[in-house]
């Protein structure tokens, strides 16, 4: 994305503002969702999306469920398209086939990602199979990918030969280290409380 936008070093300060504002907004939205869910849904049995939607009823009344479903659809649809495009770009670029949106291989790889997702969805719908295995696999990948990406980013941002004068300062490393430890803790919890019990159940 940086290459596609032709971002140079002199654009770093503006890019940092973008990143920080985006991160703060995402954190606030997450905290709002967690707060409303904790106050309304605690102790309830959540069988489907409709049950989760009740968290909006104190504020929006009977409109809460409709608003929740509209938001859920918008989030899923936008994430589906954006993640597929990013997956296509990264896959094409990683194979040395180009990363420009106008490159044919970028479009081919994006199509492959979209068709893979559609194929899995059609399989689940047509066979009636429960998507538990796919969910567990996604959680397992997250357990590995999250801390791995955070560790690599910290390592790269501290390399003087790559970052020069812009490498991480000690306060930034301290904050990054706290985040890395939290990611490790969440990954450990997911692995031990969610992934391994399912896998051990399949193994008998």
N, C-alpha and C positions, 0 to 999 in steps of 0.2 A: 504494500500500500504506500509506503514511503517512496519507493521508486516510481510508482505510477503517478504520484502527486508531484514528483520532482522537488521534493523537500530537501533543502540544503541546511548547512550548519547554522546559518543566520536565522533560520526559521525555528530554531530549537525552543526559544522562549515562548513563542506563540503556541507551539505544539504541546509544551508542558502545561500551559493554561488549559488547553482543550482536554488533555488527559486528566488533569486534576479535577476540573469541573465535572467531567463525565463520571469519574470514580466517586466523587462526593454525591452526585445525584443518584447513582446506582446504590450507594450505601444507604441513603435516606429512604429510597423506595423499598429496599429490602427490610430496613428496620420498621417501616410502616406496615408492611405485610406481616412481618413476624409479630408485631405488637397487636394488630387486630386479630390475627389468628390465635394468639395466646389468650387474649381476653374472651373470645367468643367460642372457640373450638375446643378448649381444654377439657379433656375427659369424655369427649363425644366420639362415637364410632363413625368413622369416615369411610363410607362404602363407595362413594362416587364423587364426581365433580360437583354435583348439586349440593351435597352435604358440605363441601368446602365453601361453596358460594354463600352459605349462611353467615359467614364472617362479615359480609357487607350489609346485612339486613338492619343492624342497629342504626346505620347512617342513611341507607337508601330505601329501607322498607321492602315492599314487594318488588321494587325495581332491582334490588341487589343481585338476585340470581341472573337476570338478563344481562346486567352490566358485567358481572363476573364472566359469564360465558362469552360475551363480546370481547372482553379483554383477553381471555384465554385463547380465543381463536386468532385475534390479532397478533398476540405474542408468538403463538405456534407458527402462524403463516409467515411472519416476517423473519423469525429465526430460521425456519426451514429454508427460505430462499437465500438469506445472507450466508448461513453456514454452508450451504451447498456451493455457493459461489466461491467462498473462501477456501473450501476443501478442494474445489477444482483448480483454483489458482495455485495453492500450495503443492498439490499433487503434480501439476504440470511443471511448475518451477523446480520442484525437487528432482524431477526426472530430466531437467535441462531442456525442456521443450518450450520454454517461454512462460511469462506471467502476465503479459498484456491482455486486457479483456478482448482485444481485437484479434489475438492469435487464435488460429483454428484449434490448436491442441488444448488451449485453456478452455474453450467452449466444449470440446469433446470430453475433457475430464470432468467438467461441471455436469455435463449430461450423464456421465457414468455415475457420479455421486447421487444425482436425482433419481436415476433409474434403480440404483441399489436400494435407496430408501423406499421407493414405490414397490419394488419387488418384495421386500420384507413385509410391508403393510398388506399387500395383496395376499401373501402367504398366510398371514395371521387371520385375515378376514375370511378367506376361503376355507381354511382348514379348521378354524375355530380354536387354534392353538393359543395357549396363554403366552403372552410376551414376556413371561418372567425371566426366561433365559437371556433374552436380549437386554432386559433392564439390569440384570445381575452383571452381564458382560460389560455394559456401559459403566456401571459402578466400579467394576474391577479396573477398567481402563483409567477412570478418573483417579482412583487410588494411586496409580503409578504416574499418570501424566501430570497431575497437579503439582506435587512436590518436585518432580523432575524438571518441569518448566520453570518453576520458581527458582530452583537451585541453579539452573543454567543461566537464567537472567541475571541473578546476583553475581555469578562468576563472570559473565561477559561484561557487565557494567562496572566491574572492578579491574578489568584488563586495561592497563595504560596504553598498550600498543594498539588497542582498538578505539578506546574512548578518549585518550589524551587528557586534556584539561577538564573534560566533562565527565570523568569517571565518578563513581559514587563517593560521597563524603562520609565520614564516620557516622553522623546522625542518620543519613539515609541507609547505611548498612545496618544500623541498630534497628530501625523501623522494618527494613527488609528481613532482618533476622527474626524479629517477632512474628512477622507474617509467615515466614517459612516454617517456624515451629508450630504455629497454629494450623497450617496446612498439613503438616505431618501428623498432628494430633487428630484432625478430622479424617485424614486418610486411614489412620490406624483404627479409629472407631468404625468407619465404613467397612473396612476389611474384616474386622473381628465380629462386629455386630450384625452385618448385613450380608456381605459377600460369602464369607467362609461358612456360616450356618447353611446357606442354600446349597453351596457346592458340596459340603459334607453330606447333606441330605440326598443329593443326586448320587453320590458315591456309595451310599448305603452305610 
